[in-house]
């Protein structure tokens, strides 16, 4: 039989007791209102008291005090009597209160244990104690047999109740909770029987000193896990906390004991005690961190360290720069690796207001898009709180409502959970900046199917915040790049457009000044110079008009305008081109639409642009341009409809959505007339809208002509 | 007496084509043929086999860069020297034109008519001299 030094045995027993007591205090603190938490705390207290009393019996026995050794040996029986009744009592409240308990049942439950406790100071309990190599031995009395029977019966009954509850349980979560407690109870009984009955039959007595401690450790941790569903502790976290604490406590205890012994030889007395205490206080924190770190590395490499995750986020930020796709890939990869999940994607806000997961950011997932009116998007936009899709999770939802059941949650947020369920995600984490939702992180279930712990959720929340800043920076950078490109393109386009008339003016006037032009051609060349200068003026004018439109600087001066006169003026200005192309021009004005109250300058511009475009793009030899003005009504509003139709180059379907965009020119338009800023239709639409009207067009496609419409209120913009 | 040189000008802007024609007529450098778009330019180049092509880059129907590429691909026209006369003045545009096979690149606004005529004369001389 191995001789285990009593000091070590006691230290281990006390460590285990202390650990489980601390754990039970933690459990009680999580939710002191909850009965189950309180019952568990009290149960563990009595369990621990059993071990503490046994340890104290050993210690006092070695110190030679037989009286106290006997007293503590007898007191040790109180704990197990009470806690076995408490265990059954516990099953009436776990995982939910069953309301089956009556006063008589409680009375019956506690009757035998209370009698047992009442008899603890008597010889029926422990008659005498002896000192053994492993601690204090004792002759168990009749009460111990009763205790053994109680333990077997009560734990058996309690386990039976739990198994029955498990069959009735509706959710995976409940079944898991009950499973852990059943395992805890069975392992407790099995260990107890093994170390105190079976092994001693083969002469292995020394294990009995560890049996209770080990049983308590297993029972305590597994039941804690089962209870603390509020904060979703995983088994790993519980075991990790317990192991680290136990090792740190043991190491420090060892150092303290060793320190006292060593210093005792040199200094002795209180001085050595004080000095050791001082050294322990000084070295406690660094030692604790050292042990934690190495314990993590050795035992818990599967579980992430928060520092590692945060370090990686910081370093990757520097590496990835401002590439949005890379940023999202990196984030999702990090989540998949550290949280052991298969699926993590990010849906980013688009200019349309939808949230889009592109296939590129989803690593094997198909992309999907959530509409603006998606209930989950609406909820996250307003509440910006994480949404978790798991059974029986208590969480706070909008307006501080705390809900326990999935059914309640779904009723509170109809439709919001459908998105999570449809795409099989567990978490939807809002990513917001300055109160605006800019992205949503979707994370699937863990591979182990364990819950997300409180630490997981807090860390994910923090990471989401970091990601929000990165996404915003990438967006701003892209916008800036586009703006810069647009600016460069604009300068390039403007400079080219203006160079052409400038070259013509330069060469023409050079030839005129050099006397190279004969008298007959002089007028023609002078006119060319004049037209080119006008062209530059128009182009610059269009540009400045476009700027005014963007700066909302358009001001209207309403007057009675003659539609016919404006159309005729524009046709006259373009007469030479009309004749050169031999176009057929038709103007049709309804008698009720001859005048309009509008800004004359802006109206003329509208006609000028639309007619000029049609004239330019209509085919030569057989081209037609029709201008028609008709009255229309839209409810109570009286409108004028202006339509300009040609049978020219038309507009390709893929270009149609862009026609009113600034600087946009269709490919066919560019081929027909390479010069032009592409501002005409942008200006037409802006002017029409400034009048309270609108502009649109129809075209059957490339080469099939087009019809442009402008709708304007007859009496000017309504106030 | 040597045959008069032929120059094909591919330029769509009449306000530019007119003074150029006048200048060439005065300078008696060569006979000037004008095409007003890229497609017509290619056709005339193949048919007339000019001694020099002056090519604008922004053209209707087919861009000047594409015209240049096709000229250099066509065995019948690849040896005809081409000078670009354009208002595309950015460095990458100039580099692109020269890399595509143009012998020279003139930015319209940067040259007076007289200087332009001198330069074209020198290019033609380099290609065989004048009558």
Interface residues (C-beta under 8 A of the other chain):
Chain A: X492 X495 X496 X499 X500 X501 X502 X503 X504 X506 X507 X508 X510 X511 X514 X516 X517 X521 X524 X525 X528 X531 X532 X671 X672 X673 X674 X675
Chain B: X12 X13 X15 X16 X18 X19 X20 X22 X23 X26 X58 X59 X60 X61 X62 X87 X88 X89 X90 X107 X108 X109 X112 X113 X114
